[in-house]
């Protein structure tokens, strides 16, 4: 029963969300809305479990004074500080401490993180552009054309560079991106069906 009950609940919940889109009738809409509210409540408890797990994992590192233990303290203090500011001091609307902290602390830190990721992306691109196969050659040539077309130097070399880049971005690039999205969607659908029928049980913590 420890496994059968969660599987049944997962199946009924997933079936309910699927039927909501295929049966948009007024008579059953209140049922789906109530079910959605229950899903939000469950998600809230999941957030509580996530926060407790973050505290538990980082507490052990702090207690042992493991690697980067001081940053773990900052993480936990920042976590509870933002929760307290959002819950007890004016919510999360404009003009609140939470809003100020989000715009003046979280957003700059997020921008810094993305700026640092740019260097890792450049390093990965350098390794990927080692031309050894026809596909790698095609990738390198296309990347070089796009980069030249995005800067003024490319337009000075050839005035039609920006038009060529727009065609590359709107035709082959967009087609490839849509193919990847379709493949990812089909994979998500197949995984969701496996979860609904009980073939995929890794979310239960075993198997």
Buried (B, 14 or more C-beta within 10 A) or exposed (E): EEEEEBBEEBBEBBEBBEBBEEEEEEEEEEEBEEBEEEEEEEEEEEEEEEBEEBBEEBEEBBEEEEEEBEEBBEBBEBBEBBEEBBEEEEEEEEEBBBBEBBEEEEEEEEEEEEEEEEEEEEEEEEEEBEEEEEEEEEBBEBEEBBEBBBEEEBBEEEEEBBEBBEEBBEEEBEEEEEEEEEEEEEEEEEEBEEBBEBEBBEEEEEE
